[in-house]
Amino acid sequence: MPADRVLPTEETADLLRLVRHLATTELAPAVARAEAEEEFPREVFRLLGRAGVLGLPYPEEVGGGGVPYEVYLQVLEELAAVWASVGVGVSVHALSCFGLFTRGTEEQKAWLPDMLGGEQLGAYCLSEAHAGSDPAAMRTTARRDGDDYVLDGAKAWTTHGGHADFYKVMARTSDDRNGISCFLVPAGTEGLVADPPERKMGLTGSATATMRLDGVRVPAGRRLGEEGDGLKIALAGLDSGRLGIAAVATGLAQGALDHALAYARERETFGRRIIDHQGLGFVLADMEAAVQSARATTLAAARLRDLGRPFSREASVAKLVATDQAMKVTTDAVQVLGGAGYTRDFPVERYMREAKVMQIFEGTNQIQRMVVARGLDVRGSGEITHV
């Protein structure tokens, strides 16, 4: 983390130092092997939960940390700078808890402490293979049967699929296009099965699988909100989730820049460090500008969220800017290292592979542009508030 980053309080600075220490001592030694062997780091999430990291953006009365979202995103950035799979996992877990916190009954909220404490790891089941960016086209159904619902269908691209302890599942409860409801389904429920994980280009330590539901019986008490509220619950959390991915992308870009900078300071050509060659120095300067612009955009949107003001358009801008910049910065990091950057002896090639998916999940960057364009039509560009 750059030494000149402005922090709101000394307490925040202490928190970020703690997270950086955890990332350096616990995550960094394990990341290369786990990613190479596609090993899911379940114990890392338990460690982070016990350290209070998983519950940071939630109130203390439900087992959270009660920190502003602006601070939480800086924590995500610290984690992702070392291990992007873990950063993504923390963001997805927070998203999987969001509906329970915002729409759960008091009885249902009693489940939150274990979730936020890391003993229960969550997954978010919205996407379906045929529906793409149109969640209202989902075909997974939930049929009422007495005091239960019976769920049938398949959910694609589920982060933590096969490893999570609970699945936040969106399913159709009526033929109306928006007749979708939300359910909390425990792992181990009969009929809930994970396909083999996807063979991915990057984030190989993060398991992504299709979850199949074949006659999955769920008590009605595990439905969140009323019937038909599912899409609202899902979409309400996506803006916050997009900020989480923006922070992860910024951290990934920072990690790539840090490695490129260290290499440029040590490597010499023609009797000079390569950072002293203007051509390379300008590349590094552009990388720094990209990281700083991504960070500023993301935290500005977070401040709007913390103030309780609309931030949907700003969240899409942040996700768009941060992930596009991460792709450019990680590509440039490989270029700075030259041939060495193309080998697995250095982590920048992994960072480059990991950056690509961030332009795709939590809504593709084409979808983000649609959200921004619609926001401009409704509010206009002059109504962006500065905080």
C-alpha angles and dihedrals in degrees: 000000000000112000093228097060109128113237123196097225142359087250089060090048090052091051093051091047089053092050091046089052091051091048093049099043103032108024105033096059092052105038102083095050095042093050093045092050094039090236118167109231099220093155091055090061091050089051092050091046093053089047089055096246099120094057099041099118094046126084121268092240090069095043099273134123100246095222124149116263089243089064094042090055091054088054090052089050092054091052095045093049086067104026119011094187090060093046090053091046093053091049093049092047091053089049091050089055095047099084092047091052096045101037107017124114119244088259091052093047088062085079092061101083093062090045095049092041093060098246089108118043118202138215131195118224111192109115126082126194096242097040101058110172093354106084092173087069092066119135102196107116136205114201120194113237113175109295092349142063122226114214125203130174142060133279118205132209095019111176109221088016108169092012104060123101094214135021125211099214129191113206137169115256097173140022091250110111091241095036093119128136134194126235136182107222120188119224111255094040108145111262096023108115134166121223117225108287119269116263099237138190092231144354086058092162089062111078114225117184144155111254115214122205115198112175092329107181115211125178113245087240088072093062111107114221123339127320109283094027095099100096091047090051091048096047093044090063097043096078090057090043090054090054088051091055091045089055092047091050090049091051091048090052091048091052091051091048091049092054093045092049094049090050093047091053094052105034116085131199128175089003095303137090108260091238087065091061107094094222092058094037091057091051090054091046090054090049091053091048090051093051093047093049091049091049094047093048093048096047092046089058090046091054090056089052091049090052091052093244128135110281106160096110092042091051090054091048090050094048091047096047098041097047095044089049091048090055091051096043095049091047089051090048089059088049092051090055092045114194091356089058091059092058129079090238086089127044098229093088088056091048090053092051091047094050095062098068091052088071087056114039128069084035121329117264088252088060089049089055089052091052092049093047092051090048090053090052092052103037107014127226096274093064096070105121122221116221 
